[in-house]
């Protein structure tokens, strides 16, 4: 990577005085190093500053005249705890801090933006969003799937929007990048800023995304129930499938947060079923000793066992085969083959987890993401998202944020802690 990879695009030179008072301003020269390891920095070409990100925060000069700008916000993709918190944070910061009278809430994500005449935007102000943080889901609705970039750009122009906030995951951010590029190509001064949303925590250049912590917390009751069911039967097995398409962060963190888990499977580490050290023999040796076991598996794990995927959804995501049902079936077959008795209870709480409201620390994170997104957009920055990197909120070009899915490092401390606490890799 070089300095150009970290450059943030702008719709113009900010020349207006910020209306914010009694606050510490941040300069574009304030930067956060890409890596906290000296060894990594030494490997980079050029100076360490070349591998750094703009620090987020309010700027002394803004591009859009305070009070006269028009902003819109949309939520796209699947539901996630904290969506309403982010909406509230964006609206309150724009209206209270920057003097906007209201914000347009685009209904049903990019679908509503492309067809804004069919789905009339919802006017938002501090009174409208006053208590939405206490509810799960999104008051704006959401959708998946590609929409025509030109039509969305035309919609923004016809509505007179100066700033668009796109709240979503990898697909949403890719759409935001294409839209921002189209607006820049047309030389239209409309800022597009992304706010990363995915409970899978798989977006690059942000150490966490909102909703992830709430999702891990929400697994507690499910795993406790699986443990109770497992211990309540002879050779009882509690099998829990959690979300995590290509990254196993939720499964790994849930396992560490609930030390009753005996096996954890993630997409980044292949599952070995048979053989002396295979999962199935290991599981039944445990049942002989303990008479119960709890298994957590991420939805994207073990896809190597299936001949083909089940197509793709409207967002282009591969529809995975059900690894939970597969493991349940294989465990039962192994038991029958070896004349053993098992009692399997299967849990799939995915939609219950993602549709709830955010816990306290996640809600705080949502508000800070929203505030920093507003500060960036009002300063005229575009084609970027707000990330949290090396302990700081930062500006991340959407080209970097969508360059690759963030994966769980199987040689890193989190996965090594999982293996240590479960003992699943020991004889």
Buried (B, 14 or more C-beta within 10 A) or exposed (E): EEEEEBEBBBBEEBEBEBEBEEEEEBEBEEBBBBBEEEEEBEEBEEEBEBBBBBBBBBBEBBBBBBEEBBBBBBBBBBBBBBBBBBBBBBBBBBBEBBEBEBBBBBBBBBBBBBBBEEBEBBEBBBEBBEEBBEEBBBBBBBBBBBBEBEEBBBBBEEBEBBBBBBBBBBBBBBBBBBBBBBBBEEEEBBBBBBBBBBBBBBBBBBEBBBBBBBBBBBBEEBBBBBBBBBBEBEBBBBBBBBBBBBBBBBBBBBBBEBEBBBBBBBBBBEBEBEEEEEBBBBBBEBBEEEEBBBBBBBBBBBBEBEEEEEEEEEBEBBEBBBBBEBBBEBBBEBBEEEEBEBBBBBBBBBEEBBBBBBBEEBBEBBBBBBBBBBBBBBBBBBBBBBBBBBEBBBBBBBBBBBEEBBBBEBEEEBBEBBBEBBEBEEE
